[in-house]
Amino acid sequence: MLTEPLRDALQAALAQVNTLVLGKPQEVRLAFVALLSDGHLLIEDLPGLGKTTLAHALAATLGLGFQRVQFTSDLLPSDIVGVSVYDAQARRFEFHPGPVFAHVLLADEINRAPPRTQSALLEAMAEHQVTVDGTTHPLPEPFFVIATQNPVDLSGTYPLPDSQLDRFLLRLALGYPNEAAERALLAGADRRDLIAQAPPLLGADDVVALRAAVAGVHASDALLDYVQALLQRSRTHPGVRVGLSPRAGIALLRAARAYALVLGRGHALPEDVQALFGAVAAHRLVPDGDAGDPASLAKAILHTVPVD
């Protein structure tokens, strides 16, 4: 269970990020859910809509070490994980850690790099470690990847493989701000300056404690039945070639627990699952031919499974 000071600090952190990323309260909440679920976040949208701002604001508010890697077509895996360099004086190889050795890694425009470079993050995201020249190096805890990607129909992009997409707990889009938020952005101070002045309201130990608290959020047998029904339906729904795996179900349940915690509850509800289902499921569904886009299929699956 959360202590009252930690609960208050979490709500203050949410409020601060919402003052830095204007008009996107649900998207900010989902970013916290991904972090507290010990998952990773993929943000897909057009350039200039605040993807990088959200990553910077989250890291600054949580007091976590932050690194940004700009993915390009000539980026090498060693540019991310690090490289062993021979030390002639010591007569041995010394490992020089790459930017992945941070609490929060922003993989900016991840789909502008070729698949070989994209896959350099797979072990880090799944195991919280990297292996270089046969030696395994643990990453700091907590470890959280926020990746941004441009729409795949833009030039110079490489689609993320399914195995990589599955490593992201949530995928979301920010979209254009509403009129009031856009006016505040135009009239206000530069977001970079505001983020630089934002005080850290939590720390690495607090995030670890919040992740432990997520595991203690109660999920009833009825909720487990509902999640399982969604998984089963995804595998038989018309137009779906590949449905959701058991790992996707575990991710959905873990995210629902985190969502409940962020909302101040000690138990998860079907409403939590429904609020998250599209963000958890859509990028894991593989449509069959011209059956429609994955987001529409996820919405249709959700609407066909009743809550008992």
C-alpha positions as CSV (number, residue, x, y, z in Angstrom):
1,M,0.0,0.0,0.0
2,L,1.1,3.6,-0.7
3,T,2.0,5.9,2.2
4,E,0.1,9.1,2.2
5,P,3.2,11.3,1.4
6,L,4.0,9.1,-1.6
7,R,0.4,9.2,-2.8
8,D,0.5,13.0,-2.5
9,A,3.8,13.2,-4.3
10,L,2.5,11.1,-7.2
11,Q,-0.5,13.4,-7.6
12,A,1.7,16.5,-7.4
13,A,4.0,14.9,-10.1
14,L,1.0,14.3,-12.4
15,A,-0.2,17.9,-11.9
16,Q,3.2,19.3,-12.7
17,V,3.6,17.3,-15.9
18,N,0.1,18.5,-16.9
19,T,1.3,22.1,-16.5
20,L,4.2,21.4,-18.9
21,V,2.3,19.3,-21.5
22,L,-0.9,21.2,-21.9
23,G,-4.3,19.8,-22.8
24,K,-3.3,16.1,-22.7
25,P,-4.3,14.8,-19.2
26,Q,-5.2,11.3,-20.3
27,E,-2.0,10.9,-22.3
28,V,0.0,12.1,-19.4
29,R,-1.8,9.7,-17.1
30,L,-1.0,6.8,-19.6
31,A,2.7,7.8,-19.6
32,F,2.7,7.4,-15.8
33,V,0.9,4.1,-16.1
34,A,3.6,2.8,-18.5
35,L,6.3,3.8,-16.1
36,L,4.7,2.5,-13.0
37,S,3.8,-0.8,-14.7
38,D,7.5,-1.4,-15.4
39,G,6.8,-1.1,-19.1
40,H,7.8,1.1,-22.0
41,L,6.0,3.7,-24.0
42,L,5.7,4.3,-27.7
43,I,4.3,7.6,-28.9
44,E,3.4,7.8,-32.6
45,D,2.5,11.1,-34.1
46,L,3.5,13.9,-36.5
47,P,6.5,16.0,-35.6
48,G,6.0,19.0,-33.4
49,L,3.1,17.8,-31.3
50,G,4.9,17.5,-27.9
51,K,6.3,13.9,-27.9
52,T,9.8,15.0,-26.8
53,T,8.4,17.5,-24.4
54,L,6.4,14.8,-22.6
55,A,9.5,12.7,-22.2
56,H,11.6,15.6,-20.8
57,A,8.8,16.7,-18.5
58,L,8.4,13.2,-17.1
59,A,12.1,12.7,-16.4
60,A,12.5,16.1,-14.8
61,T,9.5,15.8,-12.6
62,L,10.4,12.3,-11.4
63,G,14.1,13.3,-10.8
64,L,15.4,10.5,-13.0
65,G,18.6,10.4,-15.1
66,F,17.7,11.2,-18.7
67,Q,19.4,10.4,-22.0
68,R,18.1,11.1,-25.5
69,V,19.2,9.3,-28.7
70,Q,18.3,10.7,-32.1
71,F,17.7,7.7,-34.3
72,T,19.0,8.1,-37.8
73,S,19.7,5.9,-40.8
74,D,23.4,5.7,-39.9
75,L,23.0,5.0,-36.2
76,L,24.8,1.9,-35.0
77,P,23.9,-0.5,-32.1
78,S,27.1,0.5,-30.3
79,D,25.9,4.1,-30.4
80,I,23.1,3.0,-28.0
81,V,24.5,0.3,-25.8
82,G,28.1,1.2,-25.7
83,V,31.4,-0.3,-26.9
84,S,34.5,-2.1,-25.6
85,V,37.7,-0.2,-26.3
86,Y,41.1,-1.7,-25.9
87,D,43.3,0.0,-23.2
88,A,46.9,-0.6,-24.3
89,Q,48.3,0.4,-20.9
90,A,46.1,-1.9,-18.9
91,R,46.2,-4.6,-21.7
92,R,42.5,-5.2,-21.6
93,F,39.2,-4.0,-23.1
94,E,37.3,-1.4,-21.2
95,F,33.6,-1.1,-21.6
96,H,32.3,2.4,-22.3
97,P,28.6,2.6,-21.5
98,G,26.2,4.1,-24.1
99,P,23.2,6.3,-23.5
100,V,21.0,3.3,-22.7
101,F,22.5,3.4,-19.2
102,A,20.0,5.9,-17.9
103,H,16.8,5.8,-15.9
104,V,14.8,7.3,-18.8
105,L,15.9,6.8,-22.4
106,L,14.2,8.8,-25.1
107,A,14.6,6.9,-28.4
108,D,13.6,9.8,-30.6
109,E,12.2,8.9,-34.1
110,I,13.0,5.2,-33.5
111,N,11.7,4.2,-36.9
112,R,14.2,6.3,-38.8
113,A,16.9,3.7,-37.9
114,P,17.2,0.4,-39.7
115,P,16.0,-2.8,-38.0
116,R,19.4,-3.9,-36.8
117,T,19.8,-0.7,-34.8
118,Q,16.2,-0.8,-33.5
119,S,16.8,-4.4,-32.2
120,A,19.7,-3.1,-30.1
121,L,17.1,-2.1,-27.5
122,L,15.3,-5.5,-27.3
123,E,17.4,-7.0,-24.6
124,A,17.5,-3.7,-22.6
125,M,13.7,-3.4,-22.7
126,A,13.0,-7.0,-21.9
127,E,15.7,-7.8,-19.4
128,H,17.0,-4.4,-18.1
129,Q,20.5,-5.4,-19.2
130,V,22.7,-5.3,-22.2
131,T,25.3,-7.9,-23.3
132,V,28.5,-6.7,-25.1
133,D,31.3,-9.0,-26.1
134,G,29.8,-11.8,-24.0
135,T,29.6,-9.7,-20.8
136,T,26.3,-8.7,-19.3
137,H,25.9,-5.2,-17.9
138,P,22.8,-4.4,-15.7
139,L,20.9,-1.2,-16.4
140,P,20.0,1.2,-13.6
141,E,16.6,0.8,-11.9
142,P,14.1,2.0,-12.7
143,F,14.7,1.8,-16.4
144,F,12.1,3.2,-18.8
145,V,12.1,3.7,-22.6
146,I,10.0,6.3,-24.3
147,A,10.2,5.9,-28.0
148,T,8.7,8.3,-30.5
149,Q,8.0,7.4,-34.1
150,N,6.8,9.3,-37.1
151,P,3.8,7.8,-39.1
152,V,5.1,5.0,-41.2
153,D,3.8,6.6,-44.4
154,L,6.3,9.4,-44.0
155,S,9.5,9.1,-46.0
156,G,12.7,7.7,-44.5
157,T,11.0,5.4,-42.0
158,Y,11.4,1.7,-41.2
159,P,8.4,-0.2,-39.7
160,L,9.1,-1.6,-36.2
161,P,9.0,-5.4,-36.2
162,D,6.2,-7.1,-34.3
163,S,8.7,-8.4,-31.7
164,Q,9.8,-4.8,-31.0
165,L,6.3,-3.5,-30.8
166,D,5.4,-6.1,-28.3
167,R,8.1,-4.8,-25.9
168,F,6.1,-1.5,-25.6
169,L,3.4,-1.8,-22.9
170,L,1.4,1.2,-24.4
171,R,1.3,3.0,-27.7
172,L,-0.5,6.3,-27.8
173,A,-0.8,9.4,-30.0
174,L,-0.9,13.0,-28.6
175,G,-2.7,14.6,-31.5
176,Y,-3.2,18.4,-31.9
177,P,-3.9,20.4,-28.8
178,N,-7.3,21.9,-28.2
179,E,-7.8,25.6,-28.9
180,A,-7.3,26.7,-25.3
181,A,-4.2,24.6,-24.8
182,E,-2.7,25.8,-28.1
183,R,-3.4,29.5,-27.2
184,A,-1.6,28.9,-23.8
185,L,1.3,27.4,-25.7
186,L,1.5,30.4,-28.0
187,A,1.3,32.9,-25.2
188,G,3.4,31.2,-22.6
189,A,7.0,30.6,-21.9
190,D,9.2,28.2,-23.9
191,R,8.5,24.6,-22.7
192,R,12.2,23.9,-22.5
193,D,12.7,26.8,-20.1
194,L,9.8,25.6,-18.0
195,I,11.0,22.0,-17.9
196,A,14.5,23.2,-16.9
197,Q,13.0,25.1,-13.9
198,A,10.6,22.2,-12.9
199,P,11.6,20.8,-9.5
200,P,11.9,17.0,-9.1
201,L,8.9,15.8,-7.0
202,L,9.9,12.1,-6.8
203,G,13.1,10.1,-7.1
204,A,14.3,6.7,-8.3
205,D,13.5,5.0,-5.0
206,D,10.0,6.5,-5.0
207,V,9.4,5.1,-8.5
208,V,10.6,1.6,-7.4
209,A,8.2,1.9,-4.4
210,L,5.3,2.9,-6.6
211,R,6.0,-0.1,-8.9
212,A,5.9,-2.4,-5.9
213,A,2.6,-0.8,-4.9
214,V,1.1,-1.5,-8.3
215,A,1.7,-5.2,-7.7
216,G,-0.4,-4.9,-4.5
217,V,-3.5,-3.4,-6.3
218,H,-6.3,-5.9,-6.1
219,A,-7.7,-7.6,-9.2
220,S,-10.8,-9.7,-8.6
221,D,-11.5,-13.1,-10.3
222,A,-14.3,-11.4,-12.2
223,L,-11.7,-8.9,-13.6
224,L,-9.4,-11.7,-14.6
225,D,-12.4,-13.4,-16.4
226,Y,-13.0,-10.1,-18.3
227,V,-9.4,-9.8,-19.4
228,Q,-9.3,-13.4,-20.5
229,A,-12.5,-12.9,-22.4
230,L,-10.9,-10.0,-24.3
231,L,-7.9,-12.1,-25.1
232,Q,-10.0,-15.0,-26.4
233,R,-12.2,-12.6,-28.5
234,S,-9.1,-11.0,-30.1
235,R,-8.1,-14.4,-31.4
236,T,-11.4,-15.1,-33.1
237,H,-12.6,-11.7,-34.1
238,P,-13.3,-11.2,-37.8
239,G,-10.5,-9.4,-39.5
240,V,-7.8,-10.3,-37.0
241,R,-5.0,-12.6,-38.3
242,V,-3.0,-12.6,-35.0
243,G,-4.7,-11.9,-31.7
244,L,-3.4,-11.0,-28.3
245,S,-0.8,-13.3,-26.6
246,P,-0.8,-14.2,-22.9
247,R,2.0,-11.7,-22.4
248,A,-0.4,-9.0,-23.8
249,G,-3.0,-10.1,-21.2
250,I,-0.4,-9.8,-18.4
251,A,0.5,-6.4,-19.7
252,L,-3.1,-5.3,-19.8
253,L,-3.7,-6.4,-16.2
254,R,-0.6,-4.8,-14.9
255,A,-1.5,-1.5,-16.6
256,A,-5.0,-1.7,-15.2
257,R,-3.5,-2.0,-11.7
258,A,-1.3,1.0,-12.3
259,Y,-4.2,3.0,-13.7
260,A,-6.2,2.3,-10.6
261,L,-3.2,3.4,-8.4
262,V,-2.8,6.6,-10.4
263,L,-6.5,7.3,-9.8
264,G,-6.0,6.7,-6.0
265,R,-7.7,3.3,-5.8
266,G,-6.4,0.0,-4.3
267,H,-8.4,-2.2,-6.6
268,A,-8.7,-2.4,-10.4
269,L,-12.1,-2.1,-12.2
270,P,-13.3,-3.1,-15.7
271,E,-13.4,0.6,-16.5
272,D,-9.6,0.7,-16.0
273,V,-9.2,-2.1,-18.5
274,Q,-11.5,-0.4,-21.0
275,A,-9.6,2.9,-20.7
276,L,-6.3,1.1,-21.5
277,F,-7.4,-1.6,-23.9
278,G,-6.7,0.4,-27.1
279,A,-3.3,1.6,-26.0
280,V,-2.3,-1.9,-24.9
281,A,-3.8,-4.0,-27.7
282,A,-3.9,-2.1,-31.0
283,H,-0.2,-2.3,-31.7
284,R,-0.2,-6.0,-30.9
285,L,-3.0,-7.0,-33.3
286,V,-2.2,-8.0,-36.8
287,P,-5.1,-7.3,-39.2
288,D,-6.1,-9.8,-41.9
289,G,-5.7,-8.1,-45.3
290,D,-8.0,-5.1,-45.6
291,A,-9.9,-5.7,-42.4
292,G,-9.2,-2.3,-41.1
293,D,-6.6,-0.6,-38.9
294,P,-5.6,-2.2,-35.5
295,A,-7.1,0.7,-33.5
296,S,-10.5,0.1,-35.0
297,L,-10.3,-3.6,-34.5
298,A,-9.3,-3.1,-30.8
299,K,-12.3,-0.8,-30.3
300,A,-14.6,-3.4,-32.0
301,I,-13.2,-6.2,-29.8
302,L,-13.8,-4.1,-26.7
303,H,-17.4,-3.4,-27.7
304,T,-18.2,-7.1,-28.3
305,V,-17.1,-8.4,-24.9
306,P,-19.7,-7.7,-22.1
307,V,-18.8,-7.0,-18.5
308,D,-20.4,-9.6,-16.4
